[in-house]
Amino acid sequence: MTSLNYDFKDKLKRLNVFEKIIAVNIGIFFLGWVLMLIRGVPRGNTLTWLELPKDFFEFLTRPWSIITYGFTHYDFFHLLFNMLVLYFISRTMVNIFPRKQSLNIYFLGIIIGGLAYLAIYNILPERLVLANAGALVGASAGVRALLIFICAYMPYREARFFAVKIKLWYIGVALVAFDIIGLFGNNQGGNVAHLGGVLLGYLYATQLLKGKDIGEGFGRFMDKIANVFKPKSPLKTVHKKKKKPFAGHNKDEFNEFNNQKKVDLILDKISKSGYESLTKEEKAFLFKAGKD
């Protein structure tokens, strides 16, 4: 039993950050079924405290829902499609881009998608929106943000679809077209959230190509929140004498600066010539940077 427990923990540690997010999504999906069986409530009411309500004042009573709706699915095929796409796109993201940057894109996509949904239902006239639309659920806005980011950052890289090779920017245009058409269907709110994620992914990619990471501030904010919940060590902290800085940087800051510059140069090479143009050393360096 101890061996099995160790193997399970070891496998969990080996999961990348998006595989852990997928596991949380699956866990919450089955939690809904458990609550339905135990409490006898309708399946569609088991996770209401995680949904993003369309009414702005109701949203103010549960502000966490701007994030938690992205972990909430009721329909099995909705969950399956989102998690499959997230799994495959995340393999590209974590091998090419830093982990924190990939997470920033994903969670900002969910937030912007949710804000777009709230704006549509609270600002536009009632005649332009579906009055009977329900709360927003699903990871689609975050998944769309990652997809469009890749398509905009490396538009001429080719993806294989069965025996056909398709440039990524064709895929991006097709996704946006489907979402715009969907605005006139029954899943209007969902498609509004998709387009919010699309906008975030596109802006993130175009700004990053110019050398500006628009998610840095959000990343620092999330780090501060994570540190609040991080268990503090009971051991007394020993403060070492700081080494004298040189050239305006200490050694760690200097190494981090150089590593980021190297990552930027490799990403620039990918955007111009494709991932396949990288050397083995460059691919290995990117892989290591994505794990850090």
N, C-alpha and C positions, 0 to 999 in steps of 0.2 A: 504493500500500500504506500509506504514511504517512497519507494522507487517511482511508482506511478505519479505521485504528487510532485516529485522532483522533475520528472519528464514534462509534466504539464506546465510547471512554472518555467522550465527552460524553453519550451516552445513559445510561451507567451512573451518571453524576453526577446526572442528572435523575430517577432512580428514587427514590421515597420509601423510608423505612426498611423498610416491610413488603414492598415489591416486591423489595428486596434479600434479605430473609429468604426470600421465595418462590423467588428465584433460587438461593439456597444449598440449599434443600430439593430442588429439581429437580436441581442438580448432584450432590448426595449420592446421589440415586436412581439416576442414570446411572453414578455411580462404582461402585455395587454391581454393575451389569451388566458393567462393564469388568473388575472383579476376578473375576467369574464366568468370563468368556471367557478372561482371561489365566491365571488360576491353576487353573481347572477345578473350583472348589468349588461346592457347591450354592447356588443363589440365596439361600436362607434363612439361609446362614451367612456371607455376604459382609460384613455390617455388624454382627456380634455385639458388637464393641468399643464400639459406640454405643448398643446397646439397654440398657434398664433391666431388670436381672434381678429376679425376684420374691423371691429369697432375700436377706435383709438382709445377711448376712455376705459374700456374693458382691458385693453392691452396694458394700460398704466397700472392695473392691479396685479399683473403678472408679467413684469418686464423681461424676466428670464426667457420667456417664450420666443424672443427674437433669435435665440440660439437653439433652444430645445426643440422647436418645430422641425428643425433639420435632422433630428434623430428619431422622428415619429412617423411610422407607417402603419396603415391599417390593412392595405391590400398586399397580398403576398407577391404578386407580379410587379407592383410598384416598387416594393423593397428589392426584389430580385434584380430588376433592371438597373435601378440606381446603384446597387452595390457591385454588380458586375462591371458597369462602366467605371465606377470609382476605383475598383481593383486594377483594371487594366491601365487607366490613365495615371494612377498613382505610381505604377511601376516606372513609367517614364519620368514623372516628376521627381521622385526621390533619387533617381540615378543621375539626373542632370542638374537639378536645382537644390539649393540648401533646404533642409527639412522645414525650418522656421518660415522661410519664404513661401513654400508650398502650402503650409498650414494657414498663413495669412491670407493667401488667395482664396482658399476653400471657405474659411469662416467669414471673411469679408463678403464673399459671394452670397452666403446664406443671409447675412445681415442686410446687405443692399437689396437682395431679393425680397426679404420680409418688409423692409421699409417701402419698397415700390408697391407692394401689395397693400399696405396700410394707406399709402398716399392715394392710390386709385379708388379705394372704397370710402375714403373720408374727404376727398377733395373734389373728385369729378361728380357731375350731376347724376342723380339716380337713373335717369333714362339711358345713360351710357354704360352702366354696369349691371351685372346679374344680381337682382335683389335677393334671390334665394341661395346665393353662394355661401358655403360654410367656412369654417376656419382653415387656415393653411397648414399643411403637413408635408413632409418629405424633404429629402436631401438634394433635390434636383437643382436648386439655384447654386449650391456650392459645386456640384458636379459640372454644371454648365460653365461656371467661372473657370474651372481648371481646363475644360475642353477648349473654350474660346481663347484662353491664355496661350495654350500650346499652339493653336491654329494661327494666332496673331503673331506670336514670337518666332515661330519657324514656319511661315506660310508655304514655303516651297519644299519642305520635307514631305516625302511620300509615305502614305500608309497603305498597306496591302489589304484589299477587301476581296477575299477569295483569290481569284487569279488576276484581279485588276489593281493597278496602282493608282491611287488618287492623292493629289496634292492636298495638304491640310487646309488650305484656305478655301477649297471647294467644300470641304466638310463643314467648315465654320459657317459659310454662307447658307448652306442647306439647313443647318440647325436653326439659324436665325429666321429663315423663311418659314419653317414649320412653326416656330413659336409665334410669329406674327399672324399666320393663318389661324392658329389656335386661339387668338384673342376673340375670334368670332364664334367660338364653340362653347361647350358646356364647362370646360376647365379654364375659364377666363383668368381667375385668380392665380392658378398654377403657372400659366404662361406669362403673366405679368412678372411673377417672381423669377421665372427663367430668364426673361429679358433683363431684369435687374442684375442677375448673375453674369449674363452676357456682357453687359456694359462694364461691370467691374473687371472681368477677365480681359477685355479688350484694352481698357485704360491702363491696367496694370502692365500688360505686355508692351504697349507702345511707350509708356513712360520708362519702363526698365530698359528698353532699347536705347533710350536717351541718357541712361545712366542714373535714373531716379527711381528709387524703390518707394512707392507710395504707401506700402504697408508697414514701414519701419515703426512708425508711431504706434500703430495698432499692436504690433508685436511686442513692443516695450510695455504697453498697457496690460497685455495678457500675461506677460512675465511677472508683473507686479501682483496680479490677482493670483497666479499660481504660487507665488512665494508666500502669500498669506496662508494658504492651506498646506504648505510644505511642513512636515514635522521638524521641529527644531532638535538638534543634537543635544543630549544631556551633558556631553563633554565640554569642558571649559575651553574656550577658544584661546589659542596662543597666538599673539600678534608678533609677527616677525618684523625685523627692521626692514623698511622699504629700501630697495636699491635705488640709486640715483638714476633719474630718467636721462635719456639721451635723445637729442634731436626732436624734443617735444613728445616723445613716446617712450614708454617702458618696453622691455623686450617682448612681453606677451602681446601688447597692443600693436607693436611693430610687425610681429609674425601674423597676427590676425589681419592686419591691413594688407600685407603682401599676399596672403592666401585669398582674400576677397578679390584683390586685383587679378590674380591668376584665374579665379572662377569667372570673373567678368570677361576676361579675354577669351576663355574657352567657350562661354555662352555666345559671345559675339561671332566666333568661328562657326558655331552650330547654326546660328541664324543665317549666315551667309552661304555655308557649304553643306550643312546637314550633319547629323550626329555621326554618320558613317565616316566622315572625313577626319575624325579624331584619332590620335594615336592611342595605343594601349595604355601608355602612361597617363595621357590626358583623361581617358575614360576612368582609369583607376582613381585618379585624383578627384574627379567629380563624384564618383561613388562614395569615396571617403568623406568628402565635404558634405554630401547629402545626409550621411549618418551622424555627423557632428551636430 
